[in-house]
Amino acid sequence: MDTDRDRLLRLYDEQLRTDAETPGAQSITRLGPLRLATYAKHWDSRPRRANQS
């Protein structure tokens, strides 16, 4: 039998967890209440200066 707490947590997981929790993700896989998100690595294309001592 579900308690109120269990019911509310289940509703939260089903209805309120959205893409807003994982902005910019390349892909999202749901695993029960978890959202497993994959992000692309951002490469900075600006030239870097050599370290000056």
Backbone as JSON, one array per atom type, in Angstrom:
{
  "sequence": "MDTDRDRLLRLYDEQLRTDAETPGAQSITRLGPLRLATYAKHWDSRPRRANQS",
  "N": [[0.84, -1.18, 0.0], [0.6, 2.18, -0.9], [1.97, 4.97, 0.73], [1.09, 8.37, 1.55], [3.37, 9.86, 1.14], [4.91, 8.2, -0.58], [3.22, 8.15, -2.81], [3.16, 10.86, -3.54], [5.86, 11.31, -4.17], [6.13, 9.56, -6.36], [4.35, 10.77, -8.17], [5.66, 13.2, -8.5], [8.03, 12.34, -9.75], [6.95, 11.28, -12.13], [5.49, 13.38, -13.33], [6.64, 15.93, -12.91], [9.35, 15.91, -13.39], [11.27, 17.0, -15.94], [12.54, 17.98, -19.2], [13.59, 20.38, -18.48], [15.22, 20.0, -16.33], [17.54, 19.06, -17.34], [19.03, 20.8, -19.22], [20.39, 21.34, -22.46], [21.31, 18.77, -22.87], [22.53, 16.11, -24.88], [21.41, 13.64, -25.15], [18.89, 11.81, -23.35], [18.18, 9.38, -20.98], [15.75, 7.62, -19.31], [15.68, 6.15, -16.15], [13.87, 4.67, -14.13], [13.12, 6.92, -11.61], [15.31, 8.42, -12.25], [17.14, 10.6, -14.44], [19.26, 10.08, -16.93], [21.68, 11.86, -18.35], [23.45, 12.84, -21.27], [26.07, 14.85, -22.28], [27.58, 16.9, -24.77], [31.02, 17.51, -25.15], [32.34, 20.71, -24.8], [34.4, 22.38, -26.95], [36.85, 24.82, -26.89], [37.57, 27.03, -29.34], [39.22, 29.18, -29.51], [42.44, 30.65, -29.99], [45.19, 29.83, -27.91], [47.42, 31.47, -25.69], [50.94, 31.1, -25.2], [52.31, 30.15, -22.05], [53.74, 32.73, -20.18], [56.63, 33.4, -18.4]],
  "CA": [[0.0, 0.0, 0.0], [1.34, 3.43, -0.99], [1.72, 6.04, 1.69], [0.99, 9.67, 0.88], [4.73, 10.25, 0.74], [5.26, 7.42, -1.77], [2.37, 8.61, -3.91], [3.61, 12.18, -3.96], [7.16, 11.15, -4.84], [5.89, 8.95, -7.67], [3.76, 11.81, -9.02], [6.74, 14.15, -8.82], [8.9, 11.71, -10.74], [6.25, 11.06, -13.39], [4.91, 14.58, -13.92], [7.38, 17.17, -12.77], [10.71, 15.81, -13.93], [11.15, 17.3, -17.37], [13.79, 18.38, -19.86], [14.11, 21.58, -17.83], [16.25, 19.6, -15.36], [18.76, 18.66, -18.06], [19.14, 21.63, -20.42], [21.58, 21.16, -23.27], [21.73, 17.37, -22.99], [22.48, 15.53, -26.22], [20.45, 12.54, -25.04], [18.4, 11.56, -22.0], [17.61, 8.06, -20.77], [15.08, 7.54, -18.01], [15.9, 4.92, -15.4], [13.0, 4.92, -12.98], [13.03, 8.36, -11.38], [16.54, 9.09, -12.66], [17.33, 11.03, -15.82], [20.68, 9.95, -17.26], [21.88, 12.81, -19.44], [24.76, 12.87, -21.92], [26.38, 16.17, -22.82], [28.74, 16.99, -25.66], [32.09, 18.33, -24.58], [32.51, 21.97, -25.52], [35.8, 22.68, -27.25], [37.09, 26.24, -27.09], [38.38, 27.13, -30.55], [40.08, 30.37, -29.48], [43.87, 30.32, -29.83], [45.72, 30.03, -26.55], [48.77, 32.05, -25.62], [51.91, 30.31, -24.44], [52.56, 30.71, -20.71], [54.9, 33.61, -20.09], [57.15, 33.42, -17.04]],
  "C": [[0.89, 1.25, 0.0], [0.97, 4.36, 0.16], [1.56, 7.33, 0.9], [2.34, 10.11, 0.35], [5.13, 9.52, -0.55], [4.48, 7.9, -2.99], [2.85, 9.95, -4.44], [4.96, 12.12, -4.67], [7.0, 10.55, -6.22], [5.3, 9.98, -8.64], [4.81, 12.83, -9.43], [7.62, 13.58, -9.92], [8.24, 11.6, -12.1], [5.87, 12.37, -14.08], [5.81, 15.8, -13.9], [8.81, 17.1, -13.29], [10.62, 15.96, -15.45], [12.52, 17.62, -17.94], [14.39, 19.63, -19.23], [15.21, 21.24, -16.82], [17.57, 19.25, -16.04], [18.92, 19.48, -19.34], [20.45, 21.35, -21.16], [22.05, 19.72, -23.42], [21.57, 16.89, -24.42], [21.47, 14.37, -26.24], [20.08, 12.36, -23.58], [17.79, 10.17, -21.97], [16.99, 8.04, -19.39], [15.33, 6.16, -17.42], [15.13, 5.07, -14.1], [12.89, 6.42, -12.81], [14.26, 9.14, -11.84], [16.49, 9.49, -14.12], [18.83, 11.0, -16.08], [20.93, 10.78, -18.5], [23.32, 12.73, -19.96], [24.93, 14.24, -22.55], [27.59, 16.09, -23.73], [29.78, 17.87, -24.99], [32.26, 19.57, -25.44], [34.0, 22.23, -25.71], [35.92, 24.17, -27.54], [38.03, 26.37, -28.29], [39.28, 28.37, -30.57], [41.54, 29.96, -29.31], [44.33, 30.64, -28.41], [47.12, 30.62, -26.64], [49.67, 31.12, -24.82], [52.1, 30.97, -23.08], [53.83, 31.54, -20.71], [55.35, 33.66, -18.64], [57.69, 34.76, -16.68]]
}
